[in-house]
Amino acid sequence: MNTQKVNITKILPVLMAFFVMSFVDLVGIGVDMVKKDMNLSTTLAQLIPSAAFLWFLLLSVPVGVMQSRLGKKFMLNVGMGVTALGLLVPFFLYSFSMVLVGFALLGIGNTIVQVSANPLIVDVVPGNRTSSFLSFSQFIKAIGSMIGAPLAAVFASHFTHDWKLLFLVFGIVSILTVIWLGSVKINEAKNEEIKATFSSSFKLLGTGFVLLMVLSIFLVVGVDVGFNSNSGQFLIKQFGIDPTTAASGRSVYFFGRMLGTFGGALLLTRISSRKFFLGSSALGIICLVSILLVKSTFMAWGLVFMIGLAVANIWPLVFSIAVEKYPARKNEISGLMMMAISGGAVIPLLIGWISDLSNVAFGMSILIVCMIYLLSVSVYSLKR
């Protein structure tokens, strides 16, 4: 969209798709609840996020190629439909194998949603508002992520279907969003875009700048999912917090992310994307190092919030910086970056494995290494 006018009727259903996108963050609740219900080891429980995020590696580029032919809106609705199916499976069939199947479907649907929703939001907002709206879309996503744990607690207290009723509610929301988006006409930008192919997508990885940005997505998603799925056990073992209270740490983290994305949407109208990327990465390192060193429970809660605040905008910043440099390659860049979301399958599993071998604090130190890389890329992008 080249005009400066903001069309709310087109933007709202696309933003709602970002709320549906947040449902993949149920992996954190799933790890804690399923681990408790089925008495799993830390490593085995981390197969839940792996089952969801592995599909980003396998399907992102094919989806990017398909959407260049079938359209972003069509693929987005397909993704939300598969998301709904993935949510309903573990609700009706609750066993570890069916939980893995459900989260696999959730991951497949979320892969399609993320590949399609980000370039579609670029199509429906004014060109000079891209970074701001991408950050605001992450604010909408963070709202969905934040309310998951409290809703699960409410359902566990008041309904016979236990915390799993959350799957049913979010599944219905996904279906309603499909209907809403399907009713809105959106003119997608196609003429200036280069048609994506498998070859053209992977050839982009030969461009140093694109490769750095794709690896940045791999690691920032690894940090996000890794902290989400391990924060409960970390707070229990590092600070002696009881399991029920520790579970709320996930909501504190997502509250930080929510405020971070809202603030980022405002600040990015005044601060360059590259400077914001640098500041966010530096803050993330400081907070992650601090939470491993502090002894105060009060300070730990504050740092959980600050970590969410720090990582909130890195994803949209990396995406917008890459698209800004290669605007005609949005479909291919989107596919590659969604493929890199598979970091959410690898990093948490690595943290769980190291935690089982030593302790959860040592496992969480992996997140600091990831953030150091992000800081290095932010410095490089600022110089460029």
Protein Blocks (a to p, Z undefined) as FASTA:
>chain_A
ZZfbdcfklmmmmmmmmmmmmmmmmmmmmmmmmmmmnopafklmmmmmmmmmmmmmmmmm
mmmmmmmmnopklmmmmmmmmmmmmmmmmmmmccfklmmmmmmmmmmmmmmmmmmmmmmm
mmmpcfklmmmmmmmmmmmmmmmmmmmmmmmmmmmmmpmnlmmlmmmmmmmmmmmmmmmm
mmpccdddfklpccddfklmmmmmmpmklmmmmmmmmmmmmmmmmmmmmmmmmmmmmnop
afklmmmmmmmmmmmmmmmmmmmmmmmmmbcfklmmmmmmmmmmmmmmmmmmpmbfklmm
mmmmmmmmmmmmmmmmmmmmmmmmmmmlmmmmmmmmmmmmmmmmmmmmmmmmmmmmmmmk
lmmmmmmmmmmmmmmmmmmmmmZZ
